[in-house]
Amino acid sequence: MSADQRPFVPVDFDRPSIARVFDALMGGQDNYEADRVALRQILEISPDARTMAKEVRHWLVRTVRYLTDREGIDQFLDLGSGFPSMDNTHQVAQRYNPEAQVVYVDRDPVVQAHGRALLAANDFAHMVAADLTEPAEVIEQLARTHRLDFERPVGLVLCAIVHHLQDLDEARKIVRAYVDALAPGSFVALLHQHNPADGSEAADVATALEKRFNGTGLDTLYRTRDEIESFFEGLDLMEPGLTYPHLWWPDGPRFTPLSPVNFTSLGGVARKP
């Protein structure tokens, strides 16, 4: 079994998984009862959470399209990717460049198995079993297997994953380690859960969700704007800066109303000088 294929942790069907809960939010079938219980708890607090999950995916589509089509990025590292399903990084990038190289990194064994099966016929997309919190090991493995060329620009994707890293200083160190390994001209696309802490309904939703899942393995920190901006330190944020997902290069007029949950995430794309 290759380094790309080795299982990382055993599957615990009685505990929800971040990747599988998101799959359930998106209406997928790669989830179990524990994940669906967590989904129901999320929907009790935020009935529009399914819509927000789709907003996150739409943000990912637009950012990868921007990086591939406008900036000419032809290799991507998607950390904590979850299931590489419909309109994920490789599909969007390869729509504009059929030979765009995409590497997904995830430690969930169900994600790994699903990803390897889905990507088996794609020579330019790969699922790697690794823990994103060990950046030196991840980077060394990818360089050794020639999956990515770190001498050229890379699109680093951190979509809805950094907020699961509980210690802010440690989270900054992890993100910085990946950024330091990137060549100048690389880009970082990062989306993070956000608490506006302004007494609004969005702040109430963020506080309730963070409290509800504390200690469950689905722990999510809804950080402040300043804390999220700190992950982009030393990078040049592209227009429109760090903003709500639905405001980052929207495709056209909005057809569905916004709800408080739309204001509980911030996303941005930044260039490494």
Buried (B, 14 or more C-beta within 10 A) or exposed (E): EEEBEEBBEEBEEEBBBBBBBBBBBBEBEBBBEBBBEBBEBBEEBBEBBBBBBBBBBBBBBBBBBBBBBEBEBBBBBBBBBBBBBEEBBBBBBBBBBEEBBBBBBBBBBBBBBBBBEBBEEEEBBBBBBBBBBBBEEBBEBBBEBEBBBBEBBBBBBBBBBBBBBEEBEEBBEBBBBBBEBBEEBBBBBBBBBBBBBEEBBBBBBBBBBBEBBEEEBBBBBBBEBEBBBBBBEEBEBBEEBBBBBBEBBEEEEEEEEBBBBBBBBBBBBBBBE
